[in-house]
Amino acid sequence: MNLLNIFHFSYYTDNYLSPEWQWFWPLVIIWGLGLIITIVFNWRFIKLSKKWSGDHKFWWTHILNMGYTLSVVSLVHLFFRYENIPYLNWRLWPALMVLGLLGWGGYLVYYRYRLLPKKVADRENRKSLAYYFRRRRK
């Protein structure tokens, strides 16, 4: 396989899977372990998240969601690839998934450094104004 093939659209729409494809079972083991690891971390996260707030909870939730997405979709695509199902075994789908995960990660960074400080400042502003506009008890 030539590495320059990734720049050709025909590489991503190839239906043929070589019978000598040696990476199937190692990839199944890697993605299966990834799924098990995200399940274990999620189980631990549920216990620890009661003590956490804000940033820790935000990042761990999104990292675990990306782990689930990546492992489950990759295992499904490996199944389609192994069964040689037309159109579903294209290499285009993992490439789009990687682009989606990069976009998701970019949005998380944007949210963390652009939107979250504005929300925190707005929350602090509302707290200070709430002192002056608090309700009187009857």
Secondary structure, 3 states (H helix, E strand, C coil): CCHHHHHCHHHHCCCCCCCCCCCHHHHHHHHHHHHHHHHHHHHHHHHHCCCCCHHHHHHHHHHHHHHHHHHHHHHHHHHHHHHCCCCCCCCHHHHHHHHHHHHHHHHHHHHHHHHHHHHHHHHHHHHHHHHHCCCCCC
